[in-house]
Amino acid sequence: MNTIDLLPDATDMGPVMLKTAKLARLVHWYTAGVGLEHIAERPGVVELGVGGRTILVLEEAPDLRGPNPADAGLFHTAILYPTHAALAAAVVRMTQIPGIQFAGTGDHHVSEAFYFADPDGNGVELYVDRPRDQWRWSNGQVYMTTEFIDPNRFVNEHLDRGSFGQSPTAPVGAKVGHVHLQVGDVATARDFYVDALGFAETTSLGSTALFVSAGGYHHHMAMNVWNSRGAGRRAETLGLGRVEIQVPDADALGAARERLTSAGVAVADDGRSLRFEDPWANVITLTPALAG
């Protein structure tokens, strides 16, 4: 792709919105474990984040059903921590939540990650990146793998025991690092997220998973068919409400609008942001970073 067809290097992920039938329960989980703090609240909606920046929006929707595991939708929201010590503290906080659903670990070469499910069953990844100069690239593809991480060893090596407990929240710099979706097929995901939206493909696993990013990051978004091959457009359910992507300015927003409309994607433009759906009815918003 020509660079004019790509999202700018400064593109980043904005807040993820989740719909839940039990708002207070989910608020407690993301504050006590992940370490997010209250940013704003209005009837039926709580915004959580770090350092005054919203990174998660929880909306109460008691009349919606839960998603089928084979539906398109959210695979996981990935929270990126700025240091190994901050991630180790989050892992320890997680172990202190009764009934925590721990789903495993992964040394991905570019990052180190711990996986959980929140009380609604939404996948959550907590991770830290390795320095970019340690990532390995070949022909535009980044090397990623999955190796086991011993949680006890990780905590023993990285937890700052002197400061742990003094601050129960995640440090400034924690943010949504990437969002991983379940989709019906990878080829259609590539057509949409690469050719229309403007991410660059960073790696793929044949016809089962695709990883895309802006600015040479290992991935801002991923799509897989591991549980959802053949899935069609999703109904409105609990779980994923929308994904926000932040571009640097209004010019980048306009360029994205042109790419999307040229590809036949219906785009709602309110003058401040773009709102559209991917082929599986996952709602995406594109917002200039200053507005976000």
Secondary structure, DSSP 8 states (H G I E B T S, - for coil): --GGGS--TT-EEEEEEEEES-HHHHHHHIIIII--EEEEEETTEEEEEETTEEEEEEEE-TTS----TTSSEEEEEEEEESSHHHHHHHHHHHHTSTT-EEEEEEE-SSEEEEEEE-TT--EEEEEEE--GGG--EETTEE----B---HHHHHHHH--TTTTTT--S--TT-EEEEEEEE-S-HHHHHIIIIIIS--EEEEEETTTEEEEESTT-S-SEEEE-TTTTT-----S-SEEEEEEEEESSHHHHHHHHHHHHHTT---EE-SS-EEEE-TT--EEEEEETTT-
